[in-house]
Amino acid sequence: MTDKAVCLKNVRFRYKGSNRWVLDGVSLDVARGECVAVLGPTGSGKSTLCGVMNGTVPLFLEGDLQGDVLVDGMVPAKVGTAKMAAHVGLVFGDPDMQLFGMTVEEDVAFGPANLGLDYPTIMERVHKSLVDMRLTGLERRAPYRLSGGERQATAIAGVYAMLPDIMVLDEPTSMLDPQGKASVFSIIKRLKEELGITVILVEQEVDDVLELADRVFVMNAGRFVLQGTPREVFGRVAEVAAAGVRVPHVVRFGTLLGAERVPFTLDEAVQLVESGGWLSGAWRDTSDDAGAGGEKGTTTTAGHTSNAVSGATSPGHPLGDVIIEVKGLEHRYPQGALALRGVDLTVREGEFIAIIGQNGAGKTTLTRHLNGLLKPTAGDVRIGGRSIKDLTAAQVSRTVGYVFQNPDEQLFCNSVEEELRFGPGNVGLTGEELDRRVEEILQDIGLAGYREVWPKYLTKGERQRLALASVVAMDPAILIVDEPTTGLDWLESLQIMDYLKRLHDDRGKTVLIITHDMNIVSLYARRVVVMAGGRVVGDGSPQEVFSNPGLMAKANLKPPAIAELSVRLCGQVALTPEEAVETLMHLKGAREGLQ
């Protein structure tokens, strides 16, 4: 047996019917027991690379594969995916691609059962996988009745239960809450250290990659543009950002301070400041080379300028009257699960609110009451002073626009332009006014050149923008967006959040987002509603919420790294690296003034 788990040499691949090489000369050696992270923007070739390693590409996703591919001593395209499945466990970015059992337990048991294991061993593995992935209590639930994060956890559990020699995980945490992400990364670390399993991890969560991966590869346009240890790769801040990868908060903080040795952990950053090793360089304005790592009005790659400013401190319009009022809301699903337990919530016109909480906390159930998709079991919801019980979903949709977590659930027309016309056309908009609105939105979302394209041909980020725009086209006063950045790279996340921010700032829309990304919360939200166990357990500004460790622990959440760092250094929450450095410099100046 070779000491290399994966060996790729000059691999090229293009999909059937396409002239574009999705992989263009990729070479990669992965040692047994190594954890390798692959980063890069959407469309860079990461998922195709994962498929090559278990034979899905080109055996199921057909195309022209060139170069040498050797995985666990076998050529996947020759031995077939059935044999490779016993050696390479692949977790897809979209969990719905690999969930088909009638229950969660059945789905998780499918893999080990097909390995020919005896029943006690199968059930032992199933039980451990469910416990480790925090799925206990959901064993008998149908996968389609799970939340997005719970479905993703089930998909991971199914592969985890097989204990393959090599695990290939394609953005396995994109739908998980912070606690769920921590569980997955803890499992990956244990699989590597205790069982010697080789891990190839495609991720957008760069902060966790720093401590988990042995090596990091950054892809762009089908090629590796950076590779090395995490310290070697992320030490090249400008190049990482230019490749469309978010620079970790701690690294960005050290770079802004002009540190000779950039910190990679919170402890290293604290030590840097306490030792005074940053004083000669502080403070260095890196806004010109920060790219995707910059977070306050910085220019990103592809000419995109982010308007992100920490939400709680940014200026805005004065709030208007109460537009949403929730009182004593309870909801029990037909299967008997009580999802909401007496929720009270008031929303005023012009607010920008982030609703956060772990998977299953009731976030989506709550917001689906706000547009009439669900009806209360008890309590009431009032929109603009009218009870939701007296309104149809069609009537509510004129005031409340709802964008689903999965854009494919609401895109069904034959072209982008037709998709944008459908909603306003159904509420009576016609003629020049409809033409003007559609054209304006096409320009706003950057899809004017795709007006005749079938939406299924768009990238995930483009489909997400189209789904949002199709709702915006109806001009509702309230926009509710469920996980707007799930499965998107950092630049795409900034694009869609900047669009929401413009709608809020320029057109006075009331915006509510559900998100697990605390970095997005810190940059855009002006108010944060925290949910746990079907109840609202916290409500305040991002600073107030992130500075309350008891509340965060109760909701199984974790604040952004920069918030934790700023509390340790300055005794107060900063929402961006820039804000943390400014606070630090202010405190330094104040102390010097007292001496």
Buried (B, 14 or more C-beta within 10 A) or exposed (E): EEEBBBBBEEBBBBBEEEEEBBBBBBBBBBBBBBBBBBBBBBBBBBBBBBBBBBBBBBBEBEBEBEBEBBBBEBEBBEBEBEEBBBBBBBBBBBBBEBBEBEBBBBBBBBBBBEBEBEEEEBBBBBBBBBEBBBBEEBBEBBBEBBBBBBBBBBBBBBBBBBBBBBBBBBBBBBBBBBBBBBBBBEBBBEBBEEEEBBBBBBBBBBBBBBEBBBBBBBBBBBBBBBBBEBEEBBBBBBBBBBBBBBBBBBBBBBBBBBBEEBBBBBEBBBEBBEEEBBEEBBBEEBBEBBBBBBBBEBBBBEEBEBBBBBBBBBEBEEBEEEBBBBBEBBBBEEEEBEBBBEBEBEBBBBBBBBBBBBBBBBBBBBBBBBBBBBEBEEBBBBBBEEEBEEBEBEBBBBBBBBBBBBBBEBBEBEBBBBBBBBBBBEEEBEEEEBEEBBBEBBEBBBBEEBBEBBBEEBBBBBBBBBBBBBBBBBBBBBBBBBBBBBBBBBBBBBBBBBBBBEBBBEEEBBBBBBBBBBBBBBBBBBBBBBBBBBBBBBBBBBBBBBBBEEBBEBBBBBBBBBBBBBBEBBEBBBBBBBBBBBBBBEBEEEEEEEE
